[in-house]
């Protein structure tokens, strides 16, 4: 199994990632051993995650989320999935 996830950083920003071991990866981010982006923005908090059958699927979703607006990321975190298409249209 694999995971896509979103972290909320101390500066209010969001970080999207993917992994095969969610608990280990979040711990790495919290300890400053994760990505350079989160290392400078600790502490971080896991605010959303989803399980995928394969790591390539989780990675593809991570890349999609990285391109999303803040409003669209917040809608995902809050579970407002029905709002995602409208938020995508607003960016165009």
Secondary structure, DSSP 8 states (H G I E B T S, - for coil): -EEEEEEEETTS-EEEEEES-HHHHHHHHHHT-S-HHHHTT-SEEEEEEEEESSHHHHHHHHHHHHTS-HHHHHHHHTT-GGGHHHHHHHH-
